[in-house]
Amino acid sequence: MTDLTHSTTSAKRTERSATASMTYAIFLAAGLALLVIAPAFFYPIFLMKLLCFALFACAFNLLLGYTGLLSFGHATFFGGAAYFTAHAVKEWGLTPELGILLGVAGAAILGLVMGFVAIRRQGIYFAMITLALSQMFYFFCLQAEFTQGEDGIQSVPRGHLFGLVDLNQPTNMYYFVLAVFVIGLLIIWRFINSPFGMILKSIRENEARATSLGYSVARYKLGAFVMSAALAGLAGGVKALVFQFATLTDVTWQMSGEVILMTLLGGIGTLIGPIFGAGLVVTLQNYLATSDFPVTIITGVVFMVCVLLFRRGLIGEFYASRLGRKLGFEHR
Amino acid sequence: MAVSATLTDNEPRVVLSARGLSKNFGAFAAVKNVDLDVRHQRVHALIGPNGAGKTTVFNLLTKFLQPTAGSITLLGSDITKTPPDKVARMGLVRSFQISAVFPHLTVLDNVRVALQRPNSLSTQFWLPMSSLNRLNARADELIEAVGLKRERNALAADLSYGRKRVLEIATTLALDPKVLLLDEPMAGMGQEDIGTVSSIIRKVAKERAVLMVEHNLSVVADICHHVTVLQRGEILAEGDYAAVSRDERVRLAYMGTEEA
C-alpha cells in the first residue's frame, strides 16, 4: 500500500519536473527576447544598471539561498571589484574584458580572506563578522590612494572589447552587459546543478550528517562563498564600466543591505527571484529619484509589506501559488 | 564480572578502542573513564538506562565532541584530536539517534551524496548533474540490499520512520566503513522493519565492526556478540549478553526503567 503511494507520487514528481522545465524554457526564452529588444523602449543606462544589480543579487542568493549563509559584507566584492576594474582600465590601460577579469579575481581573493575568517561561525555571528570586515574594507578604500577617496575613480574609459568593439556605443555596451549577465546566470545555474551543488544542498539539509559522511563542511561553504564573491565582483566590474565611475557608495554597508533587500524581495533560493527583486528596487530608485519623496521610505515600506505578506518573496510566492504549481514549479 | 571469559585469543582484532575516555560538561561528568574495545566482524552493543551517556560516548568516538580526557585509537592510529569529517574518511561512520537523512532529496540522491566523495565527484562545480549517473549502479545495489527499491525516486521526507532509518543505513554503508556506529537503529520501528534491520546488521558485520546503542534487549540478545553496560557515564558490566543479563547490578540498574 505504501509502495503504491510512493510510486504514484514519484511519477507525479517526474511529470511535474518535466512541465517545470518546459515552462522554465518558455519563460527564459521570453525573458531573454524581452531583454534583447528592451533598449528600444528604455534608457540603456537604466537597463544596464538593472542587469548589474540583478547579477549582484543572484550572486548573493547563491550564498544565502543555496548555502544558507547570510553575508552582510557583499558590498566589499561588488564595490571592490568596481575599483579594481576602474583602476586597471584607466591607469594601466587594460582592455575592458581584462579589467573585468582582474576585478573578478580581486573580488575572489577578498572573498577567500573574508570567507576564511567568517565561515566557522554561524547565523548572526557570521553576518556580524562579514559586516565588520567589510567596514574595514570601506575604511581602506576611504584612505587608500588609488581609490581617490571621496572623489572616486572618475571618467573611466569603456574602451574597445577585445580591442575591436567600441563600447562607447550605448548599444554595443548594452549587449555586452547583457552577455555578461547571461553568462553569469549560466555559471550560477551550473554551479547549483553540479556535483558540488549537490553537496551544498545536502549540507543545507543536514549539516551533521554531511560531516558524518566525511565532508569537510567548512571547505564547501568557503567554495560557495568565493564563487559568490567572484560573481558579485563580475557585476561590480561591469558596473564601473557602465557608469565610468567607481565610488565609495558601492562599498558601504548600505549597499550590502540593499542586495539583501533585493534578494528577499524576489525570493531567496529561486534562481530568477533576485532578478525581479533587483528590478523592483532599481526601478523604484530610478523613478522616485526625481520626485521629492524620499526613496528610502518607499523601499522600506515595500520591504515591510513583503516580509509581512509574501514571506517567500515575489517569485517564491508565485511558485508556491496554485498557478505556479500548475505550471510545475516546486518551492522547497 | 565476565570480561576476561569472553576475550580469548581467538577473538578478531580490535579496530576501535578507547582508553580512559571522559567528558565533563561543566561540573557534570557525562562520561567517566570508559575503556572500550570494538572488534572486527563483531556486533558490539552499548546499553544502559536513559542518561547513561551512550550517545555522548558515540559523539566522543566519532569526534563530534572532544573528550576531556582519554584517548581513542582507530585502526592503529590515534584519532583523539582528529576532526569528525576526517574520522569519517578514515572509515569510522556513524548514524544518528534522530534519523539523519536529507529530507528534500530522493532516496537515490541520498545514497549518491554518500557515494560522491569516495568517487571524487564532490568538488566539480562545472560538471552537470548527469555526471552523477555513473554512481547509479552502486547506489541501486545498496538501495536494493536494504529493500528500498520501490521507493527509489521518492523524497526521503515522504518515507515512514522505519524506512528512513533503513535509508540511513544504506547511505552509511555506501561509504564502506571499517567501523559502523549505529545510534539506536531500531528505535520507533515496527516489528517487520526490526527484522529487516537485524538481518542487515548481521550481514554487514561479516566484513566490518559494528557498535550500536540499542534499547531493545531482545535485539541485543539476538544479534550482538558483546555487550557493554553504561550507567551514569561509567561501565557497569561487560561481556556477552547471557553473562551481562545475569549480573545483579545490571538487573538493579534496569529495574523500573525496563524489564529485561
HADDOCK unambig.tbl for C-alpha pairs under 7 A between the chains (distance, minus, plus):
assign (segid A and resid 3 and name CA) (segid B and resid 150 and name CA) 6.23 0.50 0.50
assign (segid A and resid 3 and name CA) (segid B and resid 151 and name CA) 6.80 0.50 0.50
assign (segid A and resid 6 and name CA) (segid B and resid 151 and name CA) 6.01 0.50 0.50
assign (segid A and resid 6 and name CA) (segid B and resid 154 and name CA) 6.01 0.50 0.50
assign (segid A and resid 7 and name CA) (segid B and resid 150 and name CA) 6.90 0.50 0.50
assign (segid A and resid 7 and name CA) (segid B and resid 151 and name CA) 6.81 0.50 0.50
assign (segid A and resid 10 and name CA) (segid B and resid 153 and name CA) 5.70 0.50 0.50
assign (segid A and resid 10 and name CA) (segid B and resid 154 and name CA) 5.28 0.50 0.50
assign (segid A and resid 190 and name CA) (segid B and resid 126 and name CA) 6.34 0.50 0.50
assign (segid A and resid 190 and name CA) (segid B and resid 128 and name CA) 6.67 0.50 0.50
assign (segid A and resid 191 and name CA) (segid B and resid 125 and name CA) 4.99 0.50 0.50
assign (segid A and resid 191 and name CA) (segid B and resid 126 and name CA) 6.35 0.50 0.50
assign (segid A and resid 193 and name CA) (segid B and resid 128 and name CA) 6.29 0.50 0.50
assign (segid A and resid 193 and name CA) (segid B and resid 129 and name CA) 5.59 0.50 0.50
assign (segid A and resid 194 and name CA) (segid B and resid 124 and name CA) 6.81 0.50 0.50
assign (segid A and resid 194 and name CA) (segid B and resid 125 and name CA) 5.22 0.50 0.50
assign (segid A and resid 194 and name CA) (segid B and resid 126 and name CA) 6.47 0.50 0.50
assign (segid A and resid 194 and name CA) (segid B and resid 127 and name CA) 5.45 0.50 0.50
assign (segid A and resid 194 and name CA) (segid B and resid 128 and name CA) 4.98 0.50 0.50
assign (segid A and resid 194 and name CA) (segid B and resid 129 and name CA) 4.81 0.50 0.50
assign (segid A and resid 195 and name CA) (segid B and resid 121 and name CA) 6.06 0.50 0.50
assign (segid A and resid 195 and name CA) (segid B and resid 122 and name CA) 5.19 0.50 0.50
assign (segid A and resid 195 and name CA) (segid B and resid 123 and name CA) 6.56 0.50 0.50
assign (segid A and resid 195 and name CA) (segid B and resid 124 and name CA) 5.77 0.50 0.50
assign (segid A and resid 195 and name CA) (segid B and resid 125 and name CA) 6.23 0.50 0.50
assign (segid A and resid 195 and name CA) (segid B and resid 127 and name CA) 6.84 0.50 0.50
assign (segid A and resid 195 and name CA) (segid B and resid 129 and name CA) 6.07 0.50 0.50
assign (segid A and resid 195 and name CA) (segid B and resid 132 and name CA) 6.87 0.50 0.50
assign (segid A and resid 196 and name CA) (segid B and resid 122 and name CA) 5.06 0.50 0.50
assign (segid A and resid 196 and name CA) (segid B and resid 123 and name CA) 4.77 0.50 0.50
assign (segid A and resid 196 and name CA) (segid B and resid 124 and name CA) 5.43 0.50 0.50
assign (segid A and resid 196 and name CA) (segid B and resid 125 and name CA) 4.91 0.50 0.50
assign (segid A and resid 197 and name CA) (segid B and resid 125 and name CA) 6.70 0.50 0.50
assign (segid A and resid 199 and name CA) (segid B and resid 113 and name CA) 6.66 0.50 0.50
assign (segid A and resid 199 and name CA) (segid B and resid 122 and name CA) 6.55 0.50 0.50
assign (segid A and resid 202 and name CA) (segid B and resid 102 and name CA) 6.13 0.50 0.50
assign (segid A and resid 205 and name CA) (segid B and resid 102 and name CA) 5.54 0.50 0.50
assign (segid A and resid 205 and name CA) (segid B and resid 103 and name CA) 6.92 0.50 0.50
assign (segid A and resid 206 and name CA) (segid B and resid 102 and name CA) 6.10 0.50 0.50
assign (segid A and resid 209 and name CA) (segid B and resid 100 and name CA) 6.05 0.50 0.50
assign (segid A and resid 211 and name CA) (segid B and resid 84 and name CA) 6.73 0.50 0.50
assign (segid A and resid 211 and name CA) (segid B and resid 85 and name CA) 5.07 0.50 0.50
assign (segid A and resid 212 and name CA) (segid B and resid 84 and name CA) 6.78 0.50 0.50
assign (segid A and resid 212 and name CA) (segid B and resid 85 and name CA) 5.96 0.50 0.50
assign (segid A and resid 212 and name CA) (segid B and resid 88 and name CA) 5.87 0.50 0.50
assign (segid A and resid 212 and name CA) (segid B and resid 93 and name CA) 6.25 0.50 0.50
assign (segid A and resid 212 and name CA) (segid B and resid 94 and name CA) 6.39 0.50 0.50
assign (segid A and resid 213 and name CA) (segid B and resid 88 and name CA) 6.10 0.50 0.50
assign (segid A and resid 213 and name CA) (segid B and resid 93 and name CA) 6.82 0.50 0.50
assign (segid A and resid 213 and name CA) (segid B and resid 114 and name CA) 6.12 0.50 0.50
assign (segid A and resid 214 and name CA) (segid B and resid 85 and name CA) 4.14 0.50 0.50
assign (segid A and resid 214 and name CA) (segid B and resid 86 and name CA) 6.16 0.50 0.50
assign (segid A and resid 214 and name CA) (segid B and resid 88 and name CA) 4.66 0.50 0.50
assign (segid A and resid 214 and name CA) (segid B and resid 89 and name CA) 5.08 0.50 0.50
assign (segid A and resid 215 and name CA) (segid B and resid 85 and name CA) 5.57 0.50 0.50
assign (segid A and resid 216 and name CA) (segid B and resid 85 and name CA) 5.59 0.50 0.50
